[in-house]
């Protein structure tokens, strides 16, 4: 490396010496959020608008939209962080009991230790039992569970395992569009190439295997596709894949020898009548031999999109038909996935919720721009098809806020069509 690029050198490359050269053009969503902030300032100063507040319906962050993490999870985590709360009469007895059990597994009785054994044994075992219940009794091996600090960093580390830097072609990872905007960035950070494939909007955002095969054929001219990423339930579309579609995807992965990455972090937000969430692991298992024992699958779960909050950085992924020795990589060099312990406390608690006979059960069950002041995400943020126009509308705001926002959006859309059609 040239002297200008070495640490401690007397000079830096122009891009490092001149921070202004780092600037990237703002995305449409960023521009909208900046404008929304300006409008909020105008409203605070008494400026007259056709609305009285800005309604944010663009974010997938449940806590940011007004939903607090379940109190039971917070109570258990708080006690673990400050055991003196065991003597506080305001904390429910079952939360104290659960926290006391967890404290026994923490080194020094504190989440302040690294607690590697707690993460890899206690939490992994609890996750495995949860998955068995979710999937109707299909076995889950705790040795194949990797608790992690959310899924964003975990995807980078997982994809890194299949990247061969010495190969003539870079590794390709098939990613859906529209899809999570950060997925392509994670693939790039792992040293691979994102290969977008379009979802079939006319079929309820299904994964069209014919479109997948076309994307594969085109990609082979510039990379070696090794990984197929599927998001189910969909983000930002909210779709839930049918069993038939999932079976088609699994067969394609087997035929093309692709590692299947199943982003299932939205599984607790599946609300389509007659279309319950099914995990890829369950569908694969129920397809039987030889696929059930040969297709390699890694599925991801995050507390961020469920009953917790993104700030706690807690999740896990499960390896299916992959040698458990691969896990050694994550606990030696994969430090980016190593999770904060309080987040893992909340994850363990979420995997083992209160029983109907316990006092916290009822509360736990009760809740798992210019013209309108309504902030939505532009479809371009998620990779919409050319010639199509969409907005991303989060369903996470409180019901009364969402109802007001939907009514506002409906009126604006009707007025827009009357004026410009």
C-alpha positions as CSV (number, residue, x, y, z in Angstrom):
1,X,0.0,0.0,0.0
2,X,1.3,3.5,-0.8
3,X,2.5,5.6,2.1
4,X,-0.5,7.9,1.7
5,X,-2.8,5.0,2.6
6,X,-1.0,3.7,5.7
7,X,-2.0,4.4,9.2
8,X,0.3,7.0,10.9
9,X,1.5,8.3,7.5
10,X,2.1,12.0,6.9
11,X,-0.6,12.3,4.3
12,X,-4.0,10.8,3.5
13,X,-5.8,10.0,0.3
14,X,-7.9,13.0,-0.9
15,X,-11.1,11.2,0.2
16,X,-9.9,11.0,3.7
17,X,-8.2,14.4,3.9
18,X,-11.3,16.1,2.5
19,X,-14.4,15.0,4.4
20,X,-16.6,17.0,1.9
21,X,-15.7,14.5,-0.8
22,X,-17.5,11.8,1.2
23,X,-20.8,13.4,0.5
24,X,-23.4,11.3,-1.2
25,X,-26.5,12.7,-2.8
26,X,-29.4,12.6,-0.3
27,X,-32.0,9.9,-0.9
28,X,-35.7,10.9,-1.6
29,X,-36.6,9.7,1.9
30,X,-33.9,11.8,3.4
31,X,-35.2,14.8,1.6
32,X,-38.7,14.1,2.7
33,X,-37.6,13.7,6.4
34,X,-35.7,17.0,6.2
35,X,-38.8,18.7,4.8
36,X,-40.9,17.1,7.5
37,X,-38.6,18.5,10.2
38,X,-38.9,22.0,8.6
39,X,-42.7,21.7,8.6
40,X,-42.7,20.7,12.2
41,X,-40.7,23.8,13.1
42,X,-43.1,25.9,11.1
43,X,-46.1,24.4,13.0
44,X,-44.3,25.0,16.3
45,X,-43.9,28.7,15.4
46,X,-47.6,29.0,14.7
47,X,-47.6,28.9,10.9
48,X,-51.0,28.1,9.4
49,X,-51.1,24.7,7.7
50,X,-54.0,22.5,6.4
51,X,-53.1,20.1,9.2
52,X,-52.0,20.5,12.9
53,X,-49.2,17.9,13.1
54,X,-46.8,15.8,11.0
55,X,-47.7,12.1,11.0
56,X,-44.7,9.7,10.5
57,X,-45.9,6.6,8.7
58,X,-42.6,5.7,7.0
59,X,-40.6,3.9,9.7
60,X,-40.4,0.2,10.6
61,X,-39.3,1.2,14.1
62,X,-42.1,0.3,16.4
63,X,-40.8,2.2,19.4
64,X,-40.3,5.3,17.3
65,X,-43.9,5.2,16.2
66,X,-45.2,5.1,19.8
67,X,-45.2,1.4,20.8
68,X,-43.2,0.6,23.9
69,X,-41.5,-2.8,24.3
70,X,-43.5,-5.2,26.5
71,X,-43.3,-4.1,30.1
72,X,-42.6,-7.7,31.2
73,X,-39.4,-7.8,29.1
74,X,-38.3,-4.4,30.4
75,X,-39.0,-5.4,34.0
76,X,-36.9,-8.5,33.7
77,X,-34.0,-6.7,32.0
78,X,-34.2,-3.9,34.6
79,X,-33.9,-6.3,37.5
80,X,-31.0,-8.1,35.9
81,X,-29.2,-4.7,35.4
82,X,-30.1,-3.6,39.0
83,X,-30.9,-6.6,41.2
84,X,-32.0,-4.3,44.1
85,X,-35.3,-4.1,42.2
86,X,-36.0,-7.6,43.5
87,X,-37.1,-5.8,46.7
88,X,-39.3,-3.3,44.9
89,X,-43.0,-4.0,45.6
90,X,-44.0,-2.3,42.3
91,X,-42.4,-5.1,40.2
92,X,-44.7,-8.1,39.5
93,X,-43.7,-11.3,41.3
94,X,-43.4,-13.3,38.1
95,X,-40.9,-10.7,36.6
96,X,-38.8,-11.0,39.8
97,X,-38.9,-14.8,39.6
98,X,-37.9,-14.8,36.0
99,X,-35.1,-12.3,36.5
100,X,-33.8,-14.3,39.5
101,X,-33.5,-17.4,37.4
102,X,-31.6,-15.5,34.7
103,X,-29.2,-14.0,37.2
104,X,-28.2,-17.4,38.3
105,X,-26.8,-18.0,34.7
106,X,-25.0,-14.7,34.4
107,X,-21.3,-14.6,35.4
108,X,-20.9,-12.7,38.6
109,X,-24.7,-12.4,38.6
110,X,-24.4,-9.5,36.2
111,X,-25.0,-8.6,32.5
112,X,-21.8,-6.6,32.8
113,X,-19.7,-9.7,32.1
114,X,-19.1,-11.1,28.6
115,X,-21.3,-14.1,29.5
116,X,-20.4,-16.2,26.5
117,X,-21.7,-19.4,28.0
118,X,-25.0,-17.7,28.9
119,X,-25.4,-16.6,25.2
120,X,-24.3,-19.8,23.6
121,X,-26.0,-22.3,26.0
122,X,-28.8,-20.8,28.1
123,X,-30.2,-18.4,25.5
124,X,-29.6,-20.8,22.6
125,X,-31.5,-23.6,24.4
126,X,-34.4,-21.3,25.1
127,X,-34.6,-20.2,21.5
128,X,-34.5,-23.8,20.3
129,X,-37.4,-24.8,22.5
130,X,-39.3,-21.7,21.2
131,X,-38.7,-22.8,17.6
132,X,-39.9,-26.3,18.2
133,X,-43.1,-24.9,19.6
134,X,-43.5,-22.5,16.7
135,X,-42.9,-25.2,14.0
136,X,-45.2,-27.8,15.5
137,X,-42.6,-30.0,17.2
138,X,-39.9,-30.0,14.5
139,X,-36.6,-30.6,16.4
140,X,-34.2,-27.6,16.9
141,X,-30.6,-28.1,18.0
142,X,-29.3,-25.4,20.4
143,X,-25.9,-26.0,18.9
144,X,-27.2,-24.6,15.6
145,X,-28.6,-21.4,17.1
146,X,-26.4,-18.2,17.0
147,X,-27.7,-15.4,19.2
148,X,-26.6,-12.1,17.7
149,X,-26.9,-8.3,18.0
150,X,-29.8,-8.0,15.6
151,X,-29.6,-9.3,12.0
152,X,-27.9,-6.4,10.1
153,X,-24.4,-7.3,11.2
154,X,-25.2,-11.0,11.2
155,X,-26.0,-11.0,7.5
156,X,-22.6,-9.4,6.8
157,X,-20.8,-12.1,8.7
158,X,-22.8,-15.0,7.2
159,X,-22.3,-13.9,3.7
160,X,-18.6,-13.4,4.4
161,X,-18.3,-17.1,4.9
162,X,-19.2,-17.9,1.3
163,X,-17.1,-15.1,-0.3
164,X,-13.9,-16.3,-2.0
165,X,-11.7,-13.3,-2.5
166,X,-9.3,-15.3,-4.7
167,X,-12.0,-16.4,-7.1
168,X,-12.1,-15.1,-10.6
169,X,-15.6,-13.7,-10.1
170,X,-17.1,-12.1,-7.0
171,X,-19.8,-14.0,-5.0
172,X,-23.4,-13.1,-6.0
173,X,-26.3,-12.8,-3.6
174,X,-29.8,-12.6,-4.9
175,X,-31.9,-10.0,-3.1
176,X,-35.6,-9.2,-3.6
177,X,-36.9,-5.8,-4.9
178,X,-38.7,-4.2,-3.4
179,X,-37.0,-5.2,-0.2
180,X,-35.1,-3.9,2.9
181,X,-32.9,-1.1,1.6
182,X,-30.0,-2.1,3.8
183,X,-29.8,-5.7,2.5
184,X,-27.8,-4.7,-0.6
185,X,-25.5,-2.6,1.5
186,X,-24.9,-5.6,3.9
187,X,-24.0,-7.8,0.9
188,X,-21.5,-5.2,-0.3
189,X,-19.9,-5.0,3.1
190,X,-19.4,-8.7,3.1
191,X,-17.4,-8.4,-0.2
192,X,-20.2,-9.9,-2.4
193,X,-22.3,-8.5,-5.2
194,X,-26.1,-7.9,-4.8
195,X,-28.2,-9.4,-7.6
196,X,-31.7,-7.9,-7.5
197,X,-34.7,-10.0,-8.5
198,X,-38.2,-8.5,-8.9
199,X,-41.1,-9.7,-6.8
200,X,-44.4,-10.3,-8.7
201,X,-46.7,-7.5,-7.6
202,X,-49.6,-8.9,-9.7
203,X,-49.3,-12.1,-7.7
204,X,-49.4,-10.5,-4.3
205,X,-45.6,-9.9,-4.3
206,X,-44.9,-13.6,-4.7
207,X,-41.4,-14.8,-5.6
208,X,-41.6,-15.7,-9.3
209,X,-39.1,-18.5,-9.9
210,X,-39.0,-17.6,-13.6
211,X,-37.8,-14.1,-12.7
212,X,-35.3,-15.6,-10.3
213,X,-33.9,-17.8,-13.1
214,X,-33.6,-14.8,-15.4
215,X,-31.7,-12.9,-12.8
216,X,-29.4,-15.9,-12.3
217,X,-28.6,-16.1,-16.0
218,X,-27.9,-12.4,-16.3
219,X,-25.8,-12.4,-13.1
220,X,-23.5,-15.2,-14.2
221,X,-21.8,-12.9,-16.6
222,X,-20.4,-10.8,-13.8
223,X,-20.5,-12.9,-10.6
224,X,-20.9,-16.4,-9.2
225,X,-24.3,-16.5,-7.5
226,X,-24.1,-18.6,-4.3
227,X,-26.8,-17.2,-2.0
228,X,-30.6,-16.6,-2.3
229,X,-32.1,-14.2,0.1
230,X,-35.9,-14.3,0.7
231,X,-37.8,-11.9,3.0
232,X,-40.9,-13.4,4.5
233,X,-43.1,-11.8,5.7
234,X,-42.2,-9.1,3.2
235,X,-40.6,-5.8,3.9
236,X,-41.9,-3.3,2.9
237,X,-44.7,-5.0,1.1
238,X,-46.1,-6.9,4.1
239,X,-46.9,-10.0,2.0
240,X,-46.8,-13.5,3.3
241,X,-45.5,-16.3,1.0
242,X,-47.8,-19.3,0.3
243,X,-46.6,-22.8,1.1
244,X,-46.6,-23.6,-2.6
245,X,-44.4,-20.5,-3.4
246,X,-42.0,-21.5,-0.6
247,X,-41.7,-25.0,-2.0
248,X,-40.9,-23.6,-5.4
249,X,-38.2,-21.5,-3.9
250,X,-36.7,-24.4,-2.0
251,X,-36.6,-26.6,-5.1
252,X,-34.9,-23.8,-7.1
253,X,-32.3,-23.4,-4.3
254,X,-31.6,-27.1,-4.5
255,X,-31.3,-27.2,-8.3
256,X,-29.0,-24.1,-8.4
257,X,-27.0,-25.2,-5.3
258,X,-27.8,-21.9,-3.5
259,X,-27.5,-21.2,0.2
260,X,-31.0,-20.0,1.3
261,X,-31.1,-17.0,3.6
262,X,-34.6,-16.6,5.1
263,X,-35.2,-13.1,6.6
264,X,-38.1,-13.9,8.9
265,X,-37.8,-11.0,11.3
266,X,-41.3,-9.8,10.5
267,X,-43.0,-13.1,11.4
268,X,-44.9,-11.5,14.4
269,X,-46.4,-8.9,12.0
270,X,-48.2,-11.4,9.7
271,X,-51.9,-10.6,9.7
272,X,-53.3,-11.9,6.4
273,X,-56.4,-13.9,6.9
274,X,-56.0,-17.5,5.6
275,X,-52.3,-17.0,5.1
276,X,-50.5,-17.7,8.4
277,X,-46.8,-17.4,8.6
278,X,-44.8,-20.6,7.9
279,X,-41.1,-20.7,8.5
280,X,-38.9,-22.0,5.7
281,X,-37.5,-24.5,8.1
282,X,-40.9,-26.0,8.6
283,X,-41.8,-26.1,4.9
284,X,-38.4,-27.6,4.1
285,X,-38.8,-30.3,6.8
286,X,-42.3,-31.2,5.7
287,X,-41.1,-31.6,2.0
288,X,-39.2,-34.7,3.2
289,X,-36.2,-36.4,1.7
290,X,-33.9,-35.6,0.0
291,X,-34.5,-31.9,0.2
292,X,-35.1,-31.8,3.9
293,X,-31.6,-33.1,4.6
294,X,-29.7,-31.4,1.8
295,X,-30.9,-27.8,1.2
296,X,-28.8,-25.4,3.3
297,X,-30.8,-22.8,5.1
298,X,-30.1,-20.0,7.5
299,X,-33.1,-18.2,9.0
300,X,-33.0,-14.9,10.9
301,X,-35.1,-13.5,13.7
302,X,-34.9,-10.1,15.4
303,X,-36.4,-8.8,18.6
304,X,-36.4,-5.4,16.8
305,X,-39.4,-6.2,14.7
306,X,-41.3,-8.2,17.3
307,X,-42.1,-7.4,21.0
308,X,-38.8,-5.6,21.8
309,X,-37.1,-2.7,20.3
310,X,-34.3,-2.1,17.8
311,X,-32.2,-0.3,20.3
312,X,-31.7,-3.4,22.4
313,X,-29.9,-5.2,19.5
314,X,-31.1,-8.7,20.0
315,X,-31.8,-11.6,17.6
316,X,-30.6,-14.9,16.5
317,X,-30.2,-17.1,13.4
318,X,-30.5,-20.8,13.0
319,X,-28.4,-23.1,10.8
320,X,-30.2,-25.9,9.0
321,X,-28.2,-28.7,7.2
322,X,-25.0,-26.8,8.0
323,X,-22.2,-28.3,10.0
324,X,-22.4,-26.8,13.6
325,X,-18.6,-26.4,13.5
326,X,-19.2,-23.3,11.4
327,X,-20.4,-21.7,14.6
328,X,-16.8,-21.6,15.9
329,X,-16.2,-18.8,13.3
330,X,-18.8,-16.6,14.9
331,X,-17.4,-17.0,18.4
332,X,-13.8,-16.4,17.4
333,X,-13.6,-13.8,14.7
334,X,-17.3,-12.9,14.3
335,X,-17.3,-10.2,17.0
336,X,-19.7,-8.0,15.1
337,X,-22.5,-10.4,15.8
338,X,-21.7,-10.8,19.6
339,X,-24.7,-9.4,21.3
340,X,-25.3,-7.0,24.3
341,X,-26.3,-9.1,27.2
342,X,-29.4,-7.1,28.3
343,X,-30.8,-7.6,24.8
344,X,-30.3,-11.3,25.2
345,X,-32.0,-11.2,28.5
346,X,-35.0,-9.7,26.8
347,X,-34.8,-12.2,23.9
348,X,-34.7,-15.1,26.4
349,X,-37.7,-13.7,28.2
350,X,-39.6,-13.2,24.9
351,X,-38.9,-16.8,24.0
352,X,-40.5,-17.9,27.3
353,X,-43.5,-15.5,27.9
354,X,-45.6,-15.5,31.1
355,X,-48.0,-18.4,31.6
356,X,-51.8,-17.7,31.8
357,X,-51.6,-18.3,35.6
358,X,-49.0,-15.5,36.1
359,X,-49.9,-11.9,36.9
360,X,-48.1,-10.4,33.9
361,X,-49.9,-12.6,31.3
362,X,-52.9,-10.3,30.6
363,X,-50.7,-7.3,29.8
364,X,-48.3,-9.4,27.8
365,X,-51.0,-10.7,25.5
366,X,-52.7,-7.2,25.0
367,X,-50.1,-6.0,22.5
368,X,-47.7,-8.0,20.8
369,X,-46.3,16.0,3.5
370,X,-47.0,19.3,2.2
371,X,-50.7,19.0,1.8
372,X,-51.4,16.5,4.5
373,X,-48.5,16.3,7.0
374,X,-48.2,12.6,6.3
375,X,-44.7,11.2,6.0
376,X,-44.5,8.0,3.9
377,X,-41.5,6.3,2.3
378,X,-41.0,6.6,-1.5
379,X,-41.0,3.3,-3.3
380,X,-37.6,4.1,-4.8
381,X,-36.2,3.5,-1.3
382,X,-37.0,-0.2,-1.6
383,X,-36.0,-0.7,-5.2
384,X,-39.4,-0.5,-7.0
385,X,-39.6,-1.6,-10.6
386,X,-39.1,1.0,-13.3
387,X,-42.3,2.6,-14.5
388,X,-44.2,1.8,-11.3
389,X,-45.0,4.2,-8.4
390,X,-45.4,3.1,-4.8
391,X,-45.2,4.5,-1.3
392,X,-44.3,2.6,1.8
393,X,-46.8,3.1,4.6
394,X,-45.9,1.7,8.0
395,X,-48.8,0.1,10.0
396,X,-47.0,0.6,13.3
397,X,-48.4,3.9,14.5
398,X,-51.2,3.7,17.1
399,X,-54.6,2.8,15.7
400,X,-56.1,6.3,16.0
401,X,-53.0,7.8,14.3
402,X,-53.0,5.2,11.6
403,X,-56.8,5.6,10.9
404,X,-56.3,9.4,10.6
405,X,-53.3,8.9,8.3
406,X,-55.1,6.5,6.1
407,X,-58.1,8.8,5.7
408,X,-55.8,11.7,4.9
409,X,-53.9,9.6,2.3
410,X,-57.1,8.4,0.7
411,X,-58.4,12.0,0.3
412,X,-55.1,13.2,-1.0
413,X,-54.9,10.4,-3.6
414,X,-58.4,11.1,-4.8
415,X,-57.7,14.8,-5.2
416,X,-54.4,14.0,-7.0
417,X,-56.1,11.8,-9.5
418,X,-58.9,14.4,-10.1
419,X,-56.3,17.1,-10.8
420,X,-53.8,15.1,-12.9
421,X,-55.6,12.3,-14.6
